[in-house]
Amino acid sequence: MTDLAEQAAALFGITLTPEHVSQFALYARELVEWNTRVNLTAITEAEAITVRHFLDSLSVVAALDYAPGLRVIDVGTGAGFPGLPLKIVYPELRLTLLEATGKKIAFLDHLVKLLGLSGVDTLHARAEDAGHMNGQRATYGRVLARSVARLPSLLEYMLPLARVGGRCIAMKGVTAQAEAADSKKALNLLGGRITQIIPVTLPGVSDAHNLIVIEKAAGTPAAYPRKPGTPTQKPLV
C-alpha cells in the first residue's frame, strides 16, 4: 500500500496518512476474503486492486469539489467503489452507499464497522425506487456511479437523486464521448447538462478512463425514474 500513497499524491495530489494506508490495506484484505463467498469483484490481485479499485475511485477528486459535510450517494456501489475510498480520504463526507444486492450490503456494513467509519449509510434498494424516496430524491450534492449502465439509462438513476445545483459524476471508459452524445434527450427530460468530460490516467492501464460531469440544472419531473428495469430496457434516447 506504500505505492498507493505515492501514486495518489503524484496523480491526484492526495496525501494519504499512515492511518489511511492501513485502512486501504484492511479494505483490500476483506475484499479478497469476502470474495471467496460473495461475488464482489473479478479483480483480486493486490496491484490490480490498488490501481483499478482504489486509485480509480480516488480519481473522482478531479470533479468532486470536496467540502466538509458534502452529501454524496454512490449508485450501484457494489463493493464500495468509488464511495468508500473517497470516504476514507475525506471522513467528513456524508456518504450513502446504494446497492440492490443484499449480500453486497452485508459486506459494506461489515467493512464500514471494521474501518471505524462514521457518517456512512447503506441503502438496500434499486436506484429506480430510491429516486422516489423521501430523504433521497433531490437530496445529494454529488451523485457518483461506476460501471452501472450506459449514460442515457444511468442519468435516469442519478439525476433524480441530485439536488438542483448539485453534480453527477459518471465514471466511463472509451465510450464516454459516444455515450454523452447519445444522452441529449435524457439530459433535456431529466434536468441535467454535461459540463465536462475529464480524462483520467491510471498507472499501467492503457484503456481510456473518463469522468463525465453533469450539472443538475433543473428539477427532474415526478414521473422519473420510471419503474424498475425500464430505464435500461427503454433508455431515453
PAKEMAR-62677 format. One record per residue (C-alpha): x, y, z; residue number from 1. Coordinates in steps of 0.1 Angstrom, whole numbers. Example, Ala and Ser with C-alpha at 12.3 -4.5 7.8 and 13.67 -1.06 7.14 Angstrom:
# residues 2
R     u     v     w seq
R   123   -45    78   1
R   137   -11    71   2
***
This chain:
# residues 237
R     u     v     w seq
R     0     0     0   1
R    30    23     0   2
R    27    25   -37   3
R    -9    36   -33   4
R     2    66   -12   5
R    29    76   -37   6
R     6    73   -67   7
R   -23    91   -50   8
R     0   120   -44   9
R    16   120   -78  10
R   -16   115   -98  11
R   -43   134   -78  12
R   -25   155   -52  13
R   -40   134   -24  14
R   -19   130     8  15
R   -26    96    25  16
R   -16    93    61  17
R    -3    60    76  18
R   -38    55    90  19
R   -53    59    55  20
R   -28    33    42  21
R   -37     9    70  22
R   -74    13    62  23
R   -69     6    25  24
R   -48   -25    33  25
R   -76   -38    55  26
R  -102   -30    28  27
R   -81   -50     3  28
R   -78   -79    27  29
R  -115   -80    34  30
R  -125   -77    -2  31
R  -104  -107   -12  32
R  -116  -128    18  33
R  -153  -120    13  34
R  -150  -125   -24  35
R  -145  -163   -18  36
R  -181  -163    -6  37
R  -198  -134   -23  38
R  -193  -123   -59  39
R  -178   -88   -52  40
R  -151   -84   -79  41
R  -132  -102  -106  42
R  -101   -82   -95  43
R   -83   -99   -66  44
R   -46   -94   -73  45
R   -30   -68   -49  46
R   -16   -44   -75  47
R   -48   -46   -96  48
R   -69   -37   -65  49
R   -47    -7   -58  50
R   -49     6   -94  51
R   -83    -5  -107  52
R  -103    -1   -75  53
R   -86    23   -51  54
R   -68    47   -75  55
R   -97    46   -99  56
R  -121    56   -71  57
R   -98    84   -59  58
R   -97    98   -94  59
R  -131   112   -87  60
R  -115   140   -67  61
R  -108   157  -101  62
R  -146   165  -103  63
R  -157   162   -66  64
R  -151   198   -54  65
R  -150   185   -19  66
R  -162   205    11  67
R  -168   192    47  68
R  -203   179    51  69
R  -209   174    14  70
R  -237   148     9  71
R  -227   121   -16  72
R  -245    90   -28  73
R  -228    62   -47  74
R  -253    45   -70  75
R  -248     8   -76  76
R  -218     8   -53  77
R  -211   -29   -54  78
R  -181   -35   -31  79
R  -180     2   -22  80
R  -164    18   -53  81
R  -159    47   -57  82
R  -176    59   -25  83
R  -157    42     3  84
R  -122    51    -8  85
R  -133    87   -10  86
R  -148    84    25  87
R  -115    71    38  88
R   -97   101    25  89
R  -124   126    33  90
R  -140   114    65  91
R  -163   144    68  92
R  -182   134    36  93
R  -218   123    44  94
R  -219    92    23  95
R  -248    69    13  96
R  -240    36    -5  97
R  -269    25   -27  98
R  -269   -12   -36  99
R  -296   -36   -47 100
R  -279   -69   -37 101
R  -283   -79    -1 102
R  -251   -98     2 103
R  -231   -68   -10 104
R  -249   -46    15 105
R  -238   -71    42 106
R  -202   -67    31 107
R  -204   -29    31 108
R  -220   -29    66 109
R  -192   -52    79 110
R  -165   -31    62 111
R  -178     3    74 112
R  -178   -10   110 113
R  -144   -26   107 114
R  -128     5    92 115
R  -143    26   120 116
R  -161    50    96 117
R  -189    72   108 118
R  -214    92    86 119
R  -219    63    62 120
R  -254    49    55 121
R  -261    18    33 122
R  -294    17    14 123
R  -306   -16     1 124
R  -327    -6   -28 125
R  -328    -2   -66 126
R  -320    32   -79 127
R  -354    35   -95 128
R  -370    31   -61 129
R  -345    53   -43 130
R  -352    81   -67 131
R  -387    84   -53 132
R  -379    81   -16 133
R  -383   109     8 134
R  -349   118    21 135
R  -332   106   -11 136
R  -348   124   -40 137
R  -333   157   -49 138
R  -311   155   -17 139
R  -274   150   -27 140
R  -248   175   -37 141
R  -229   147   -56 142
R  -241   115   -72 143
R  -215    90   -82 144
R  -217    59  -103 145
R  -192    34  -118 146
R  -199     6  -143 147
R  -236     6  -138 148
R  -253    13  -172 149
R  -248    33  -204 150
R  -252    70  -198 151
R  -287    75  -212 152
R  -300    50  -187 153
R  -276    59  -159 154
R  -288    95  -159 155
R  -323    84  -150 156
R  -308    66  -120 157
R  -286    95  -109 158
R  -303   129  -117 159
R  -334   123   -96 160
R  -312   119   -65 161
R  -292   151   -71 162
R  -304   185   -58 163
R  -306   214   -82 164
R  -272   229   -84 165
R  -256   195   -75 166
R  -234   174   -97 167
R  -235   138  -110 168
R  -201   122  -118 169
R  -203    91  -141 170
R  -171    70  -144 171
R  -168    59  -180 172
R  -143    43  -204 173
R  -135    46  -241 174
R  -172    51  -249 175
R  -176    83  -228 176
R  -179   107  -258 177
R  -203    85  -277 178
R  -225    79  -246 179
R  -226   117  -239 180
R  -237   123  -275 181
R  -265    97  -271 182
R  -277   114  -239 183
R  -292   147  -252 184
R  -328   136  -248 185
R  -323   122  -213 186
R  -305   153  -202 187
R  -333   176  -215 188
R  -360   155  -199 189
R  -343   150  -165 190
R  -328   184  -159 191
R  -291   178  -165 192
R  -264   192  -186 193
R  -229   179  -192 194
R  -202   204  -182 195
R  -170   184  -185 196
R  -155   151  -197 197
R  -123   147  -177 198
R   -97   121  -189 199
R   -81   100  -162 200
R   -47    83  -163 201
R   -40    53  -142 202
R    -6    37  -139 203
R    -1     7  -162 204
R   -36    10  -176 205
R   -39    16  -214 206
R   -77    17  -217 207
R   -93    51  -215 208
R  -109    63  -183 209
R  -131    94  -181 210
R  -152   113  -156 211
R  -184   127  -172 212
R  -196   156  -151 213
R  -233   165  -152 214
R  -248   196  -135 215
R  -283   193  -121 216
R  -297   224  -138 217
R  -334   219  -132 218
R  -358   197  -112 219
R  -365   162  -125 220
R  -402   156  -134 221
R  -420   134  -109 222
R  -425   106  -135 223
R  -388    98  -134 224
R  -372    75  -126 225
R  -396    51  -142 226
R  -404    16  -129 227
R  -376    -8  -121 228
R  -359   -21  -152 229
R  -375     4  -176 230
R  -345    28  -178 231
R  -323     0  -191 232
R  -349   -16  -213 233
R  -362    16  -228 234
R  -335    43  -224 235
R  -343    79  -231 236
R  -327    82  -265 237
***
